[in-house]
Amino acid sequence: MSTERHPRHRLDEVIHSPLRLSIVSALSAVEKAEFRAVRDAVEISDSLLSKQIALLEQAGYVAVHKARVERRPRTWLALTDVGREALVAHLAALADITQGHRTALPAAGTGSTETYAPPARV
């Protein structure tokens, strides 16, 4: 057995959720975004976005800034440097899983191992 661990072990459990991955990915394209813009881009409710942001903020991946604009409360979200690094590492692990990783599988009926590579895309 290879001593190299499967790339799935490098996946970030905080970011791996489809909702949180969508939020972090959306924020990675901008310096900061208003809460409502993220909500609309990711197509989720206010309460669900609030819950996901709380988890991302606790992990240090998202910074939340609240202020008033013309007497109305506004919330801005920004991906932190730690969050950006976590996203890059997570995406690299996904790429290794889906594109470049080779898995040693036993050859049928031989008990030996051969290297399995997914078929090339045509």
ROFIZA-26488 format. One record per atom (N, C-alpha, C): z negated, y, x; residue number from 1; residue in three letters. Coordinates in Angstrom, 3 decimals, padded with zeros to 6 digits, m for minus. Layout:
# ROFIZA-26488
<atom pz="Z" py="Y" px="X" k="NUM" r="ALA"/>
...
//
This chain:
# ROFIZA-26488
<atom pz="000.000" py="m001.185" px="000.840" k="1" r="MET"/>
<atom pz="000.000" py="000.000" px="000.000" k="1" r="MET"/>
<atom pz="000.000" py="001.246" px="000.884" k="1" r="MET"/>
<atom pz="000.736" py="002.233" px="000.471" k="2" r="SER"/>
<atom pz="000.849" py="003.473" px="001.227" k="2" r="SER"/>
<atom pz="m000.474" py="004.241" px="001.188" k="2" r="SER"/>
<atom pz="m000.766" py="004.959" px="002.274" k="3" r="THR"/>
<atom pz="m001.970" py="005.781" px="002.298" k="3" r="THR"/>
<atom pz="m001.709" py="007.141" px="001.647" k="3" r="THR"/>
<atom pz="m000.434" py="007.462" px="001.407" k="4" r="GLU"/>
<atom pz="m000.099" py="008.718" px="000.750" k="4" r="GLU"/>
<atom pz="m000.436" py="008.616" px="m000.736" k="4" r="GLU"/>
<atom pz="m001.162" py="009.574" px="m001.222" k="5" r="ARG"/>
<atom pz="m001.552" py="009.562" px="m002.635" k="5" r="ARG"/>
<atom pz="m000.398" py="010.057" px="m003.492" k="5" r="ARG"/>
<atom pz="m000.344" py="009.562" px="m004.698" k="6" r="HIS"/>
<atom pz="000.680" py="009.978" px="m005.645" k="6" r="HIS"/>
<atom pz="000.510" py="011.473" px="m005.936" k="6" r="HIS"/>
<atom pz="001.604" py="012.207" px="m006.088" k="7" r="PRO"/>
<atom pz="001.498" py="013.654" px="m006.314" k="7" r="PRO"/>
<atom pz="000.753" py="014.047" px="m007.587" k="7" r="PRO"/>
<atom pz="000.594" py="013.139" px="m008.531" k="8" r="ARG"/>
<atom pz="m000.143" py="013.490" px="m009.756" k="8" r="ARG"/>
<atom pz="m001.581" py="013.898" px="m009.448" k="8" r="ARG"/>
<atom pz="m002.089" py="013.450" px="m008.308" k="9" r="HIS"/>
<atom pz="m003.452" py="013.806" px="m007.921" k="9" r="HIS"/>
<atom pz="m003.558" py="015.282" px="m007.530" k="9" r="HIS"/>
<atom pz="m002.419" py="015.923" px="m007.302" k="10" r="ARG"/>
<atom pz="m002.411" py="017.345" px="m006.950" k="10" r="ARG"/>
<atom pz="m002.220" py="018.249" px="m008.168" k="10" r="ARG"/>
<atom pz="m002.015" py="017.651" px="m009.341" k="11" r="LEU"/>
<atom pz="m001.855" py="018.468" px="m010.545" k="11" r="LEU"/>
<atom pz="m003.164" py="019.197" px="m010.852" k="11" r="LEU"/>
<atom pz="m003.049" py="020.438" px="m011.287" k="12" r="ASP"/>
<atom pz="m004.211" py="021.250" px="m011.625" k="12" r="ASP"/>
<atom pz="m004.567" py="020.990" px="m013.084" k="12" r="ASP"/>
<atom pz="m005.733" py="020.432" px="m013.325" k="13" r="GLU"/>
<atom pz="m006.139" py="020.069" px="m014.682" k="13" r="GLU"/>
<atom pz="m006.272" py="021.287" px="m015.593" k="13" r="GLU"/>
<atom pz="m006.597" py="022.442" px="m015.044" k="14" r="VAL"/>
<atom pz="m006.719" py="023.642" px="m015.869" k="14" r="VAL"/>
<atom pz="m005.335" py="024.090" px="m016.336" k="14" r="VAL"/>
<atom pz="m004.388" py="024.100" px="m015.438" k="15" r="ILE"/>
<atom pz="m003.038" py="024.574" px="m015.759" k="15" r="ILE"/>
<atom pz="m002.219" py="023.510" px="m016.476" k="15" r="ILE"/>
<atom pz="m002.554" py="022.264" px="m016.337" k="16" r="HIS"/>
<atom pz="m001.705" py="021.177" px="m016.837" k="16" r="HIS"/>
<atom pz="m001.502" py="021.191" px="m018.345" k="16" r="HIS"/>
<atom pz="m002.426" py="021.733" px="m019.098" k="17" r="SER"/>
<atom pz="m002.263" py="021.846" px="m020.543" k="17" r="SER"/>
<atom pz="m000.980" py="022.625" px="m020.834" k="17" r="SER"/>
<atom pz="m000.132" py="022.142" px="m021.751" k="18" r="PRO"/>
<atom pz="001.104" py="022.869" px="m022.050" k="18" r="PRO"/>
<atom pz="000.885" py="024.327" px="m022.456" k="18" r="PRO"/>
<atom pz="m000.179" py="024.599" px="m023.196" k="19" r="LEU"/>
<atom pz="m000.455" py="025.982" px="m023.586" k="19" r="LEU"/>
<atom pz="m000.821" py="026.836" px="m022.379" k="19" r="LEU"/>
<atom pz="m001.739" py="026.345" px="m021.560" k="20" r="ARG"/>
<atom pz="m002.154" py="027.135" px="m020.394" k="20" r="ARG"/>
<atom pz="m001.031" py="027.264" px="m019.376" k="20" r="ARG"/>
<atom pz="m000.221" py="026.229" px="m019.227" k="21" r="LEU"/>
<atom pz="000.936" py="026.319" px="m018.329" k="21" r="LEU"/>
<atom pz="001.904" py="027.384" px="m018.839" k="21" r="LEU"/>
<atom pz="002.111" py="027.446" px="m020.137" k="22" r="SER"/>
<atom pz="002.985" py="028.463" px="m020.728" k="22" r="SER"/>
<atom pz="002.433" py="029.867" px="m020.504" k="22" r="SER"/>
<atom pz="001.143" py="030.030" px="m020.676" k="23" r="ILE"/>
<atom pz="000.507" py="031.340" px="m020.491" k="23" r="ILE"/>
<atom pz="000.604" py="031.782" px="m019.036" k="23" r="ILE"/>
<atom pz="000.227" py="030.910" px="m018.130" k="24" r="VAL"/>
<atom pz="000.246" py="031.245" px="m016.704" k="24" r="VAL"/>
<atom pz="001.677" py="031.519" px="m016.240" k="24" r="VAL"/>
<atom pz="002.620" py="030.737" px="m016.713" k="25" r="SER"/>
<atom pz="004.020" py="030.948" px="m016.343" k="25" r="SER"/>
<atom pz="004.521" py="032.296" px="m016.841" k="25" r="SER"/>
<atom pz="004.172" py="032.639" px="m018.081" k="26" r="ALA"/>
<atom pz="004.585" py="033.940" px="m018.622" k="26" r="ALA"/>
<atom pz="003.983" py="035.078" px="m017.803" k="26" r="ALA"/>
<atom pz="002.718" py="034.950" px="m017.453" k="27" r="LEU"/>
<atom pz="002.053" py="036.001" px="m016.676" k="27" r="LEU"/>
<atom pz="002.564" py="036.085" px="m015.242" k="27" r="LEU"/>
<atom pz="003.113" py="034.996" px="m014.727" k="28" r="SER"/>
<atom pz="003.592" py="035.008" px="m013.336" k="28" r="SER"/>
<atom pz="004.808" py="035.912" px="m013.159" k="28" r="SER"/>
<atom pz="005.479" py="036.237" px="m014.255" k="29" r="ALA"/>
<atom pz="006.691" py="037.045" px="m014.179" k="29" r="ALA"/>
<atom pz="006.418" py="038.548" px="m014.242" k="29" r="ALA"/>
<atom pz="005.169" py="038.922" px="m014.513" k="30" r="VAL"/>
<atom pz="004.835" py="040.339" px="m014.671" k="30" r="VAL"/>
<atom pz="003.551" py="040.673" px="m013.918" k="30" r="VAL"/>
<atom pz="003.341" py="041.965" px="m013.695" k="31" r="GLU"/>
<atom pz="002.093" py="042.389" px="m013.050" k="31" r="GLU"/>
<atom pz="000.915" py="042.229" px="m014.007" k="31" r="GLU"/>
<atom pz="001.128" py="042.654" px="m015.259" k="32" r="LYS"/>
<atom pz="000.131" py="042.485" px="m016.313" k="32" r="LYS"/>
<atom pz="000.865" py="042.524" px="m017.644" k="32" r="LYS"/>
<atom pz="000.220" py="042.001" px="m018.675" k="33" r="ALA"/>
<atom pz="000.833" py="041.986" px="m020.000" k="33" r="ALA"/>
<atom pz="m000.233" py="042.196" px="m021.049" k="33" r="ALA"/>
<atom pz="000.152" py="042.847" px="m022.127" k="34" r="GLU"/>
<atom pz="m000.771" py="043.035" px="m023.231" k="34" r="GLU"/>
<atom pz="m000.959" py="041.711" px="m023.961" k="34" r="GLU"/>
<atom pz="m002.158" py="041.493" px="m024.435" k="35" r="PHE"/>
<atom pz="m002.533" py="040.264" px="m025.130" k="35" r="PHE"/>
<atom pz="m001.493" py="039.887" px="m026.182" k="35" r="PHE"/>
<atom pz="m001.101" py="040.857" px="m027.007" k="36" r="ARG"/>
<atom pz="m000.163" py="040.577" px="m028.092" k="36" r="ARG"/>
<atom pz="001.194" py="040.105" px="m027.571" k="36" r="ARG"/>
<atom pz="001.627" py="040.660" px="m026.454" k="37" r="ALA"/>
<atom pz="002.913" py="040.250" px="m025.881" k="37" r="ALA"/>
<atom pz="002.855" py="038.796" px="m025.418" k="37" r="ALA"/>
<atom pz="001.746" py="038.409" px="m024.811" k="38" r="VAL"/>
<atom pz="001.580" py="037.018" px="m024.370" k="38" r="VAL"/>
<atom pz="001.508" py="036.104" px="m025.588" k="38" r="VAL"/>
<atom pz="000.740" py="036.508" px="m026.581" k="39" r="ARG"/>
<atom pz="000.631" py="035.722" px="m027.813" k="39" r="ARG"/>
<atom pz="002.003" py="035.462" px="m028.418" k="39" r="ARG"/>
<atom pz="002.814" py="036.497" px="m028.498" k="40" r="ASP"/>
<atom pz="004.138" py="036.364" px="m029.102" k="40" r="ASP"/>
<atom pz="005.077" py="035.531" px="m028.224" k="40" r="ASP"/>
<atom pz="004.999" py="035.725" px="m026.919" k="41" r="ALA"/>
<atom pz="005.870" py="034.978" px="m026.000" k="41" r="ALA"/>
<atom pz="005.569" py="033.482" px="m026.031" k="41" r="ALA"/>
<atom pz="004.289" py="033.143" px="m026.138" k="42" r="VAL"/>
<atom pz="003.875" py="031.738" px="m026.100" k="42" r="VAL"/>
<atom pz="003.850" py="031.120" px="m027.507" k="42" r="VAL"/>
<atom pz="003.932" py="031.994" px="m028.518" k="43" r="GLU"/>
<atom pz="003.990" py="031.554" px="m029.916" k="43" r="GLU"/>
<atom pz="002.739" py="030.793" px="m030.363" k="43" r="GLU"/>
<atom pz="001.585" py="031.456" px="m030.163" k="44" r="ILE"/>
<atom pz="000.323" py="030.871" px="m030.618" k="44" r="ILE"/>
<atom pz="m000.494" py="031.953" px="m031.320" k="44" r="ILE"/>
<atom pz="m001.564" py="031.535" px="m031.961" k="45" r="SER"/>
<atom pz="m002.422" py="032.476" px="m032.683" k="45" r="SER"/>
<atom pz="m003.340" py="033.236" px="m031.723" k="45" r="SER"/>
<atom pz="m003.894" py="034.336" px="m032.221" k="46" r="ASP"/>
<atom pz="m004.849" py="035.122" px="m031.433" k="46" r="ASP"/>
<atom pz="m006.029" py="034.270" px="m030.986" k="46" r="ASP"/>
<atom pz="m006.585" py="033.497" px="m031.918" k="47" r="SER"/>
<atom pz="m007.784" py="032.729" px="m031.583" k="47" r="SER"/>
<atom pz="m007.491" py="031.650" px="m030.552" k="47" r="SER"/>
<atom pz="m006.345" py="031.002" px="m030.667" k="48" r="LEU"/>
<atom pz="m006.006" py="029.970" px="m029.686" k="48" r="LEU"/>
<atom pz="m005.739" py="030.585" px="m028.315" k="48" r="LEU"/>
<atom pz="m005.068" py="031.717" px="m028.287" k="49" r="LEU"/>
<atom pz="m004.836" py="032.395" px="m027.000" k="49" r="LEU"/>
<atom pz="m006.170" py="032.823" px="m026.392" k="49" r="LEU"/>
<atom pz="m007.070" py="033.342" px="m027.220" k="50" r="SER"/>
<atom pz="m008.392" py="033.755" px="m026.712" k="50" r="SER"/>
<atom pz="m009.118" py="032.593" px="m026.053" k="50" r="SER"/>
<atom pz="m009.078" py="031.428" px="m026.677" k="51" r="LYS"/>
<atom pz="m009.752" py="030.251" px="m026.120" k="51" r="LYS"/>
<atom pz="m009.130" py="029.836" px="m024.790" k="51" r="LYS"/>
<atom pz="m007.803" py="029.855" px="m024.728" k="52" r="GLN"/>
<atom pz="m007.124" py="029.442" px="m023.501" k="52" r="GLN"/>
<atom pz="m007.360" py="030.455" px="m022.375" k="52" r="GLN"/>
<atom pz="m007.355" py="031.730" px="m022.727" k="53" r="ILE"/>
<atom pz="m007.614" py="032.773" px="m021.733" k="53" r="ILE"/>
<atom pz="m009.033" py="032.652" px="m021.196" k="53" r="ILE"/>
<atom pz="m009.983" py="032.327" px="m022.050" k="54" r="ALA"/>
<atom pz="m011.370" py="032.162" px="m021.592" k="54" r="ALA"/>
<atom pz="m011.451" py="031.061" px="m020.539" k="54" r="ALA"/>
<atom pz="m010.752" py="029.962" px="m020.746" k="55" r="LEU"/>
<atom pz="m010.750" py="028.871" px="m019.758" k="55" r="LEU"/>
<atom pz="m010.067" py="029.300" px="m018.461" k="55" r="LEU"/>
<atom pz="m008.953" py="030.005" px="m018.592" k="56" r="LEU"/>
<atom pz="m008.238" py="030.459" px="m017.397" k="56" r="LEU"/>
<atom pz="m009.038" py="031.520" px="m016.636" k="56" r="LEU"/>
<atom pz="m009.732" py="032.375" px="m017.367" k="57" r="GLU"/>
<atom pz="m010.566" py="033.396" px="m016.730" k="57" r="GLU"/>
<atom pz="m011.748" py="032.746" px="m016.011" k="57" r="GLU"/>
<atom pz="m012.352" py="031.748" px="m016.633" k="58" r="GLN"/>
<atom pz="m013.482" py="031.044" px="m016.022" k="58" r="GLN"/>
<atom pz="m013.059" py="030.367" px="m014.718" k="58" r="GLN"/>
<atom pz="m011.818" py="029.871" px="m014.671" k="59" r="ALA"/>
<atom pz="m011.302" py="029.227" px="m013.462" k="59" r="ALA"/>
<atom pz="m010.890" py="030.254" px="m012.404" k="59" r="ALA"/>
<atom pz="m010.863" py="031.528" px="m012.780" k="60" r="GLY"/>
<atom pz="m010.469" py="032.573" px="m011.840" k="60" r="GLY"/>
<atom pz="m008.966" py="032.772" px="m011.767" k="60" r="GLY"/>
<atom pz="m008.228" py="032.235" px="m012.735" k="61" r="TYR"/>
<atom pz="m006.770" py="032.297" px="m012.707" k="61" r="TYR"/>
<atom pz="m006.209" py="033.524" px="m013.416" k="61" r="TYR"/>
<atom pz="m006.963" py="034.082" px="m014.361" k="62" r="VAL"/>
<atom pz="m006.496" py="035.226" px="m015.138" k="62" r="VAL"/>
<atom pz="m007.587" py="036.287" px="m015.153" k="62" r="VAL"/>
<atom pz="m007.175" py="037.534" px="m014.964" k="63" r="ALA"/>
<atom pz="m008.091" py="038.670" px="m015.081" k="63" r="ALA"/>
<atom pz="m007.832" py="039.336" px="m016.432" k="63" r="ALA"/>
<atom pz="m008.908" py="039.717" px="m017.114" k="64" r="VAL"/>
<atom pz="m008.821" py="040.348" px="m018.421" k="64" r="VAL"/>
<atom pz="m009.352" py="041.772" px="m018.297" k="64" r="VAL"/>
<atom pz="m008.573" py="042.720" px="m018.793" k="65" r="HIS"/>
<atom pz="m008.977" py="044.128" px="m018.773" k="65" r="HIS"/>
<atom pz="m008.898" py="044.665" px="m020.196" k="65" r="HIS"/>
<atom pz="m010.011" py="045.221" px="m020.673" k="66" r="LYS"/>
<atom pz="m010.058" py="045.779" px="m022.033" k="66" r="LYS"/>
<atom pz="m010.260" py="047.282" px="m021.943" k="66" r="LYS"/>
<atom pz="m009.538" py="047.996" px="m022.806" k="67" r="ALA"/>
<atom pz="m009.650" py="049.456" px="m022.855" k="67" r="ALA"/>
<atom pz="m009.208" py="049.924" px="m024.237" k="67" r="ALA"/>
<atom pz="m009.374" py="051.206" px="m024.463" k="68" r="ARG"/>
<atom pz="m008.914" py="051.800" px="m025.723" k="68" r="ARG"/>
<atom pz="m007.703" py="052.677" px="m025.428" k="68" r="ARG"/>
<atom pz="m006.718" py="052.560" px="m026.307" k="69" r="VAL"/>
<atom pz="m005.537" py="053.404" px="m026.237" k="69" r="VAL"/>
<atom pz="m005.420" py="054.079" px="m027.594" k="69" r="VAL"/>
<atom pz="m005.577" py="055.396" px="m027.591" k="70" r="GLU"/>
<atom pz="m005.555" py="056.153" px="m028.846" k="70" r="GLU"/>
<atom pz="m006.490" py="055.538" px="m029.888" k="70" r="GLU"/>
<atom pz="m007.715" py="055.315" px="m029.497" k="71" r="ARG"/>
<atom pz="m008.790" py="054.783" px="m030.348" k="71" r="ARG"/>
<atom pz="m008.608" py="053.316" px="m030.739" k="71" r="ARG"/>
<atom pz="m007.599" py="052.672" px="m030.241" k="72" r="ARG"/>
<atom pz="m007.392" py="051.256" px="m030.576" k="72" r="ARG"/>
<atom pz="m007.732" py="050.393" px="m029.363" k="72" r="ARG"/>
<atom pz="m008.465" py="049.320" px="m029.601" k="73" r="PRO"/>
<atom pz="m008.782" py="048.430" px="m028.485" k="73" r="PRO"/>
<atom pz="m007.530" py="047.673" px="m028.028" k="73" r="PRO"/>
<atom pz="m007.376" py="047.543" px="m026.732" k="74" r="ARG"/>
<atom pz="m006.252" py="046.807" px="m026.154" k="74" r="ARG"/>
<atom pz="m006.792" py="045.879" px="m025.072" k="74" r="ARG"/>
<atom pz="m006.137" py="044.745" px="m024.928" k="75" r="THR"/>
<atom pz="m006.512" py="043.783" px="m023.897" k="75" r="THR"/>
<atom pz="m005.278" py="043.474" px="m023.067" k="75" r="THR"/>
<atom pz="m005.426" py="043.603" px="m021.750" k="76" r="TRP"/>
<atom pz="m004.352" py="043.269" px="m020.835" k="76" r="TRP"/>
<atom pz="m004.753" py="042.047" px="m020.029" k="76" r="TRP"/>
<atom pz="m003.787" py="041.227" px="m019.735" k="77" r="LEU"/>
<atom pz="m003.997" py="039.998" px="m018.973" k="77" r="LEU"/>
<atom pz="m003.154" py="040.057" px="m017.715" k="77" r="LEU"/>
<atom pz="m003.705" py="039.542" px="m016.623" k="78" r="ALA"/>
<atom pz="m002.966" py="039.494" px="m015.362" k="78" r="ALA"/>
<atom pz="m003.304" py="038.200" px="m014.635" k="78" r="ALA"/>
<atom pz="m002.305" py="037.628" px="m014.038" k="79" r="LEU"/>
<atom pz="m002.516" py="036.435" px="m013.219" k="79" r="LEU"/>
<atom pz="m003.123" py="036.875" px="m011.894" k="79" r="LEU"/>
<atom pz="m004.208" py="036.251" px="m011.484" k="80" r="THR"/>
<atom pz="m004.844" py="036.589" px="m010.208" k="80" r="THR"/>
<atom pz="m004.078" py="035.911" px="m009.065" k="80" r="THR"/>
<atom pz="m004.391" py="036.287" px="m007.848" k="81" r="ASP"/>
<atom pz="m003.784" py="035.622" px="m006.687" k="81" r="ASP"/>
<atom pz="m004.135" py="034.139" px="m006.679" k="81" r="ASP"/>
<atom pz="m005.372" py="033.821" px="m007.045" k="82" r="VAL"/>
<atom pz="m005.804" py="032.422" px="m007.116" k="82" r="VAL"/>
<atom pz="m004.990" py="031.682" px="m008.180" k="82" r="VAL"/>
<atom pz="m004.771" py="032.326" px="m009.319" k="83" r="GLY"/>
<atom pz="m003.979" py="031.724" px="m010.381" k="83" r="GLY"/>
<atom pz="m002.532" py="031.514" px="m009.972" k="83" r="GLY"/>
<atom pz="m001.976" py="032.485" px="m009.257" k="84" r="ARG"/>
<atom pz="m000.598" py="032.375" px="m008.781" k="84" r="ARG"/>
<atom pz="m000.460" py="031.211" px="m007.795" k="84" r="ARG"/>
<atom pz="m001.417" py="031.089" px="m006.886" k="85" r="GLU"/>
<atom pz="m001.399" py="029.981" px="m005.924" k="85" r="GLU"/>
<atom pz="m001.552" py="028.635" px="m006.629" k="85" r="GLU"/>
<atom pz="m002.407" py="028.579" px="m007.633" k="86" r="ALA"/>
<atom pz="m002.599" py="027.339" px="m008.392" k="86" r="ALA"/>
<atom pz="m001.325" py="026.953" px="m009.128" k="86" r="ALA"/>
<atom pz="m000.632" py="027.932" px="m009.692" k="87" r="LEU"/>
<atom pz="000.620" py="027.655" px="m010.393" k="87" r="LEU"/>
<atom pz="001.674" py="027.125" px="m009.425" k="87" r="LEU"/>
<atom pz="001.814" py="027.754" px="m008.274" k="88" r="VAL"/>
<atom pz="002.797" py="027.310" px="m007.280" k="88" r="VAL"/>
<atom pz="002.501" py="025.876" px="m006.843" k="88" r="VAL"/>
<atom pz="001.243" py="025.566" px="m006.579" k="89" r="ALA"/>
<atom pz="000.860" py="024.211" px="m006.158" k="89" r="ALA"/>
<atom pz="001.102" py="023.198" px="m007.279" k="89" r="ALA"/>
<atom pz="000.797" py="023.585" px="m008.507" k="90" r="HIS"/>
<atom pz="001.002" py="022.696" px="m009.654" k="90" r="HIS"/>
<atom pz="002.487" py="022.398" px="m009.841" k="90" r="HIS"/>
<atom pz="003.315" py="023.430" px="m009.768" k="91" r="LEU"/>
<atom pz="004.757" py="023.237" px="m009.920" k="91" r="LEU"/>
<atom pz="005.337" py="022.395" px="m008.792" k="91" r="LEU"/>
<atom pz="004.802" py="022.543" px="m007.586" k="92" r="ALA"/>
<atom pz="005.254" py="021.719" px="m006.464" k="92" r="ALA"/>
<atom pz="004.914" py="020.250" px="m006.705" k="92" r="ALA"/>
<atom pz="003.730" py="019.996" px="m007.237" k="93" r="ALA"/>
<atom pz="003.346" py="018.610" px="m007.549" k="93" r="ALA"/>
<atom pz="004.253" py="018.036" px="m008.629" k="93" r="ALA"/>
<atom pz="004.553" py="018.829" px="m009.655" k="94" r="LEU"/>
<atom pz="005.474" py="018.371" px="m010.698" k="94" r="LEU"/>
<atom pz="006.850" py="018.067" px="m010.123" k="94" r="LEU"/>
<atom pz="007.323" py="018.916" px="m009.234" k="95" r="ALA"/>
<atom pz="008.625" py="018.684" px="m008.605" k="95" r="ALA"/>
<atom pz="008.604" py="017.394" px="m007.794" k="95" r="ALA"/>
<atom pz="007.518" py="017.163" px="m007.069" k="96" r="ASP"/>
<atom pz="007.411" py="015.927" px="m006.290" k="96" r="ASP"/>
<atom pz="007.413" py="014.699" px="m007.198" k="96" r="ASP"/>
<atom pz="006.763" py="014.805" px="m008.332" k="97" r="ILE"/>
<atom pz="006.720" py="013.682" px="m009.271" k="97" r="ILE"/>
<atom pz="008.101" py="013.426" px="m009.856" k="97" r="ILE"/>
<atom pz="008.771" py="014.485" px="m010.280" k="98" r="THR"/>
<atom pz="010.020" py="014.316" px="m011.020" k="98" r="THR"/>
<atom pz="011.270" py="014.235" px="m010.167" k="98" r="THR"/>
<atom pz="011.219" py="014.718" px="m008.934" k="99" r="GLN"/>
<atom pz="012.443" py="014.770" px="m008.137" k="99" r="GLN"/>
<atom pz="012.383" py="014.010" px="m006.828" k="99" r="GLN"/>
<atom pz="011.367" py="014.253" px="m006.049" k="100" r="GLY"/>
<atom pz="011.426" py="013.784" px="m004.686" k="100" r="GLY"/>
<atom pz="010.519" py="012.641" px="m004.317" k="100" r="GLY"/>
<atom pz="009.623" py="012.267" px="m005.180" k="101" r="HIS"/>
<atom pz="008.648" py="011.249" px="m004.812" k="101" r="HIS"/>
<atom pz="009.254" py="009.858" px="m004.910" k="101" r="HIS"/>
<atom pz="009.010" py="009.059" px="m003.934" k="102" r="ARG"/>
<atom pz="009.468" py="007.662" px="m003.958" k="102" r="ARG"/>
<atom pz="008.235" py="006.780" px="m004.115" k="102" r="ARG"/>
<atom pz="008.316" py="005.830" px="m005.005" k="103" r="THR"/>
<atom pz="007.188" py="004.950" px="m005.301" k="103" r="THR"/>
<atom pz="007.505" py="003.547" px="m004.823" k="103" r="THR"/>
<atom pz="006.580" py="002.936" px="m004.116" k="104" r="ALA"/>
<atom pz="006.767" py="001.552" px="m003.676" k="104" r="ALA"/>
<atom pz="006.437" py="000.635" px="m004.837" k="104" r="ALA"/>
<atom pz="007.416" py="m000.133" px="m005.249" k="105" r="LEU"/>
<atom pz="007.235" py="m001.089" px="m006.339" k="105" r="LEU"/>
<atom pz="007.545" py="m002.485" px="m005.812" k="105" r="LEU"/>
<atom pz="006.853" py="m003.507" px="m006.319" k="106" r="PRO"/>
<atom pz="007.160" py="m004.864" px="m005.866" k="106" r="PRO"/>
<atom pz="008.546" py="m005.287" px="m006.371" k="106" r="PRO"/>
<atom pz="009.311" py="m005.938" px="m005.498" k="107" r="ALA"/>
<atom pz="010.610" py="m006.468" px="m005.909" k="107" r="ALA"/>
<atom pz="010.359" py="m007.646" px="m006.848" k="107" r="ALA"/>
<atom pz="011.182" py="m007.790" px="m007.844" k="108" r="ALA"/>
<atom pz="010.992" py="m008.835" px="m008.852" k="108" r="ALA"/>
<atom pz="010.964" py="m010.209" px="m008.208" k="108" r="ALA"/>
<atom pz="009.870" py="m010.932" px="m008.440" k="109" r="GLY"/>
<atom pz="009.748" py="m012.312" px="m008.002" k="109" r="GLY"/>
<atom pz="009.532" py="m012.530" px="m006.523" k="109" r="GLY"/>
<atom pz="009.408" py="m011.482" px="m005.721" k="110" r="THR"/>
<atom pz="009.278" py="m011.694" px="m004.281" k="110" r="THR"/>
<atom pz="007.882" py="m011.413" px="m003.759" k="110" r="THR"/>
<atom pz="007.144" py="m010.589" px="m004.463" k="111" r="GLY"/>
<atom pz="005.827" py="m010.214" px="m003.974" k="111" r="GLY"/>
<atom pz="005.904" py="m009.156" px="m002.892" k="111" r="GLY"/>
<atom pz="007.099" py="m008.859" px="m002.405" k="112" r="SER"/>
<atom pz="007.239" py="m007.818" px="m001.390" k="112" r="SER"/>
<atom pz="007.504" py="m006.484" px="m002.082" k="112" r="SER"/>
<atom pz="007.507" py="m005.448" px="m001.306" k="113" r="THR"/>
<atom pz="007.767" py="m004.137" px="m001.882" k="113" r="THR"/>
<atom pz="009.073" py="m003.590" px="m001.359" k="113" r="THR"/>
<atom pz="009.736" py="m002.881" px="m002.209" k="114" r="GLU"/>
<atom pz="010.933" py="m002.148" px="m001.841" k="114" r="GLU"/>
<atom pz="010.698" py="m000.728" px="m002.306" k="114" r="GLU"/>
<atom pz="011.392" py="000.191" px="m001.692" k="115" r="THR"/>
<atom pz="011.242" py="001.565" px="m002.115" k="115" r="THR"/>
<atom pz="012.110" py="001.819" px="m003.320" k="115" r="THR"/>
<atom pz="011.513" py="002.348" px="m004.350" k="116" r="TYR"/>
<atom pz="012.217" py="002.678" px="m005.563" k="116" r="TYR"/>
<atom pz="012.512" py="004.186" px="m005.550" k="116" r="TYR"/>
<atom pz="013.764" py="004.513" px="m005.789" k="117" r="ALA"/>
<atom pz="014.124" py="005.915" px="m005.953" k="117" r="ALA"/>
<atom pz="014.847" py="006.032" px="m007.270" k="117" r="ALA"/>
<atom pz="014.502" py="007.024" px="m008.072" k="118" r="PRO"/>
<atom pz="015.209" py="007.197" px="m009.340" k="118" r="PRO"/>
<atom pz="016.687" py="007.387" px="m009.081" k="118" r="PRO"/>
<atom pz="017.545" py="006.948" px="m010.013" k="119" r="PRO"/>
<atom pz="018.972" py="007.102" px="m009.819" k="119" r="PRO"/>
<atom pz="019.349" py="008.561" px="m009.687" k="119" r="PRO"/>
<atom pz="020.346" py="008.827" px="m008.874" k="120" r="ALA"/>
<atom pz="020.812" py="010.207" px="m008.682" k="120" r="ALA"/>
<atom pz="021.465" py="010.688" px="m009.972" k="120" r="ALA"/>
<atom pz="021.284" py="011.957" px="m010.249" k="121" r="ARG"/>
<atom pz="021.924" py="012.550" px="m011.428" k="121" r="ARG"/>
<atom pz="023.383" py="012.794" px="m011.130" k="121" r="ARG"/>
<atom pz="024.189" py="012.525" px="m012.121" k="122" r="VAL"/>
<atom pz="025.628" py="012.704" px="m011.947" k="122" r="VAL"/>
<atom pz="026.086" py="013.940" px="m012.636" k="122" r="VAL"/>
//
